[in-house]
Every structure is written in structure tokens, then in C-alpha cells.
Amino acid sequence: MCGNERVTFDRRRFLRGVAATAAGVTAIGAVGGLAPSAFADTAGSRGHGRHIPNDKIGLQLYSVRDAFMAQPEAVLRALSRAGYRKVEFAGLPGGTDPAHAPAIRAMLDKYHLVAISSHHSYSEFTDENRLKQLIEMARILGQKYIVCPGGVPDTADGFAQAGPAFNRAGEKIRAAGMKLGYHNHTGEFQGHGPDGRTFYQILLDSSDPHLLHMELDMGWSSAAGLSAQDNLDLMAANKGRMLLAHVKDLHPDGSLADLGTGIVDYKTILSGATRLGMREFIIENDDQSNPLTDSRAAHMHDYLATLKL
């Protein structure tokens, strides 16, 4: 999660699915240091089920934002050694002026990492000059996507008006060979317009599916009360539009958990997501009170890379 989006937790709805999934949840054991993934490259540990390919797994750098801003090369090196091949940005050291991008791109190339996308507030997509900067920065970094993670006025009208604004930005981003995405939090599923549609549906309906794609944060959608099947139904109804996924986990009380240690039914959700056109799976734990460590980042990568679907 990046930006100032309102996040609230619908505990009653979320806990409806806990009893059915909690028995299957197993905490991941500790892995010390910065050793390469112990699972992702071991064929014998994979069994005979389907897995998400390693080149489809990334980390949202907001999870390690303080460390990345202070020591970007050390963080990228550690993530590469932990098995990651992709990252998603939430700001760059020194700011998001394109002038700062070449140095970061050199680090990505050095550690064999690919930038999936970057997160920027809604106001940056409605400012023509700023949008040009975002596109140039993304071009230098090698991104295929530019994503808005929040800042839309939190009303039905706000999301209805955001649709055409995203279309305009999406046209310019598409002309540059990239795609525009929108990343949800909980409020889009909890807020409703006068006609009963959620804010999320209002945004879908008011925007062009060829110009605005969706980065579905499955942790926040689950926290808002969507079941595993609800998430699958949402993806099925918008197949071809939902291309990016944020994969974060939750404790029963709604607090953030490391992926694989919480109660979100990712086996069910991701089994369907891989069949419904989801292209990238981005791990995140944005708990500001518990900064992510190298070993925990490795644990989450290994969980996702070895999850049988």
C-alpha cells in the first residue's frame, strides 16, 4: 500500500472464511542470512502441482521503503540473492524525477532484476507535465506498467470522475508502450454509490478497459470482506483487465502478516488467478511497525514460488 488511501477492516465478513482455511495454514520456518532461495530452484521440492513461475514473482519495495531509500543497492542485491527477479517501486531515492532513474536502472541490471511498475498518487496522473515525467522515468527503468495506488476522492462521484481522467492518462501511457493500472485498498469495496455499486465497480464502469487495467490487492480486498470466491468472481468478470496482483496476508484480527503465515486463502485465489489472466504477482507487507527483514522477504518468496496450485 502506498499513498493516503483509507483502509478499514471488515472483521465480521473476513472471519466467515477463517474456519474453512485456518487448519491449512502453516507458518514458514526461519531461513537465516541472505542465502539464495532454498526452494525455488529445487525441482524435487516442487512436487507435481502447478506453481507460479519465479519470473512472475516480485516485491513491492514499499515493504522495505526505509532501507531502500537509505541503501538502494544493498536492498536490491539482497532481494536478488533471496530469489526475486522483479520489483515494483514506490518512490526512488532522491525523488521521482527522471534524472534519478538511470542510476537505479544500472542497479537493476547489475542484480538481474526487472521493474514491473511504479506507484504514483492520483494527482500525478492528472497533471500533464508530471505525467510526462512519470512516463519518462518508467521508460528508463524498463517498466511495463505505471500504477495509481490512491488519492481518488473517496466518494461515488470521485470515482466516477476518475474514470475519464484515467482514460486520458492511459492514452498517453499506452502511446509510450506501457499500461496504466489502479491499485485498490479496502475502501473501494466498502463504499457504495446511490445505485448500490461499490466504488470499485463505479471505477470499472466509468473507465475504458483498454486504458485502465487493475492491480488487484487480494489482501485488501479480503480485508474488505471479499471471500476467495468473491475475488475469483471479480477476476472472471474482468478477465483481461486484471493483470497485476498484490499478494499480502492478514492475521485474523486484520493486522498484516507475512505471506504464508496468515489466513487469506491464497491456494484457492491464486489457482484461479493464474487461469484468469493475472500476469504478475507482487508480494507486499507494508506494516510500518515491523520493517521487513531480508530473511522474511526470502521466506515469502519461497512460499509463493513453491505453493502448489
TASULVEN-V528903 format. One record per run of one state. SS is the DSSP state (H for helix, E for strand, C for the rest). FROM is the first residue (numbers start at 0). TO is the last residue. If there is no record, write none. Layout:
[[SS FROM TO] [SS FROM TO]]
This chain:
[[C 0 9] [H 10 14] [C 15 16] [H 17 23] [C 24 41] [H 42 45] [C 46 52] [H 53 55] [E 56 59] [H 60 69] [C 70 70] [H 71 80] [C 81 84] [E 85 88] [C 89 96] [H 97 109] [C 110 112] [E 113 119] [C 120 120] [H 121 124] [C 125 126] [H 127 140] [C 141 143] [E 144 147] [C 148 154] [H 155 174] [C 175 177] [E 178 182] [C 183 185] [H 186 189] [C 190 190] [E 191 191] [C 192 196] [E 197 197] [H 198 205] [C 206 210] [E 211 216] [H 217 222] [C 223 226] [H 227 236] [C 237 240] [E 241 246] [C 247 247] [E 248 249] [C 250 254] [E 255 256] [C 257 264] [H 265 272] [C 273 278] [E 279 282] [C 283 292] [H 293 305] [C 306 308]]
